[in-house]
Amino acid sequence: MYCVSSELYDEVAARLCDAIGSGAYFSGTIEFPHADVACRLTASLLFYRRREIWPEGERSCITDVIPVWWEFHTVMPEGEVLNDFSFSELKRWLTV
């Protein structure tokens, strides 16, 4: 079993935020290499946001993420391996 590290959760969250931008819905696939493993997140997600106003400007913060459907695959040189990816953990990396 491949153990998903905090660094990998951070990378998945960053790539997902780049893909979603300021939108409220994501449906697609994010693929990338991480260390010695190829990772693939395929998901349909709803994003809830709130607008925060600061003296430096405004920003839209993700307050919740609702998965409609998701799967996370890890592939090593010898083939696909099971992993301990948790959407609940990813959600902690995405929300304020």
CORKA-V9896 format. One record per pair of residues at least 12 apart in sequence whose ideal C-beta (glycine too) atoms are under 6 Angstrom apart, sorted by the first residue. I is the first residue (numbers start at 1). J is the second residue. D is the distance in whole Angstrom. If there is no record, write none. Layout:
i,j,d
I,J,D
I,J,D
This chain:
i,j,d
1,82,5
2,74,5
2,81,5
2,83,4
3,84,6
4,83,6
4,84,6
4,85,5
8,34,5
9,89,6
9,90,6
9,93,5
12,41,6
13,93,4
13,94,5
15,30,5
22,60,5
24,47,5
25,46,6
26,45,5
27,44,4
29,42,5
37,74,5
37,76,5
38,75,4
39,74,6
40,73,4
41,72,5
42,71,5
43,70,4
44,68,4
44,69,5
45,65,6
45,67,6
46,66,4
47,62,6
47,65,6
48,63,5
48,64,4
49,62,6
50,63,5
61,96,5
62,94,5
62,95,5
63,95,6
65,91,5
65,94,5
67,87,5
70,87,6
72,85,4
